[in-house]
Amino acid sequence: MFALPNKDNKEKFVRDMFNSIARRYDLMNTLMTFGMDKSWRKLAVRRAELENGGQGLDICCGTGMLSMEQARAAGSSGKVTGLDFSENMLAVARKNIQGFQLNNIIEFMQGNAMELPFPDNTFDCATVGWGLRNVPDILTVVKEMNRVVKPGGKVVSLDMAQPTAPVFKQAYWLFFDKVIPAMGKLWGGNKGAYDYLHDSAKIFPPQWELVEIFRKAGLVETGYKNLAGGVVALVEGRKPNQ
């Protein structure tokens, strides 16, 4: 059985793992979500309420797909910052935006989601896609996202969740336990990495518990929206107006 890293060594493990799978990450994400990941990212940005000319932050940005979706909302007069601690994922992100019409408004930078290198009240929104399950402490990261967002701004997470419908739930976990690791071994090029992604998704807090973490971080108007029957969920909250 694959041994998940503990809190003390998780940061290094996750960085090394994503460095190793960066080149194939987008392909695997599309295959494992049956191509639905694109529409989910669009919805996440809509829920983040980023407007034309706004300034957005995308943490754990990986290969930059959610950052590009933010850029489409912010338009040519806006600005989007994508932050990740994997240098190889950022290299893929920079390659991905070559030829993207709004690439000039996107800045990618290496950094730690546990200690965001930005002043308070900087961004109109902050998003994280499939990233919270990879950080050492979820509450700390959500607090940091809350800190750097302007009063009234939104914090939105898009990540794996837990379906609740009885028959669908059993069928999903059977698929998840058998098919996903096999796909990772076949196409991902790193079986251990996809074992980790599988196991970390299984222990990630369900959407209703993640909402409570958002509340503890100081956000209001918190809630979640299930996607694909609860396989994935959007969890969101708003920074209180001061």
C-alpha positions, 0 to 999 in steps of 0.5 A: 500500500502506498504510504502518504507523506506526513505533515512534516515532509509533505511539502517536499514530497508534493513538490518533487512529485509534481515536478516529475509529472508536470509534462503529462499532467494536463493530459491525465487531468483531461482523461481522468475527468472525461474532459469536464475539467474545462467547464469546471474551471469556467464555473469556478471563475464565474463563482469567483466574480472576477470582473473585467479589469480586475486582479486575480490570484490563482494559487497552486496554479500548476500548468496555468489552466485556471489562471488562463480562465481568470485572464479571460474574465479579467480581460486585457486591462486586468492582471492575473498572478499564478503561484506554484512551488513546482518549477516544472509545473510553472515551466509548463504553464509558461509554455501553455500561455505562449500564443494565448491572446491574454498572456501579457496579463498573466504572471507566474511565480514560484512561491509557497501557498502557506505563506503568500508573498503578497500584501493584505487586500491585494486581489479581487479574488483567489482561486485554487484548483485541485491544490488544497489536498496537497498542502500541509495545512488547509486552514493556514492556506485558506486564511492566507487566501482570505488575507490577500483578497480585498474586502468583499472578494471571493475565495474559491476552491475546485477539488475532488469531493465525495458523492453521496447518492448510494448506488453512484457512490459505490460505482464511483469509488470502484472506478476510482480505486481500480481505473484511476491508478491504472491510468496513471501507471499507463499514461502518467509515467509515474505510478507512485505519483498517481497512487498519491493523487488517488490516496490523497483524494480519498482522505481529503475533507468532504465538501461540507467539512471544507466549508467549515474550514472556510468559515474558520478562516474568517470567510462568510457566505460560505457554501459548496456546489457539487459537480458530476454528482459530487465527484468534484465540488466548488467550495467558496466564501467571501471576505467580509466587508470591513 
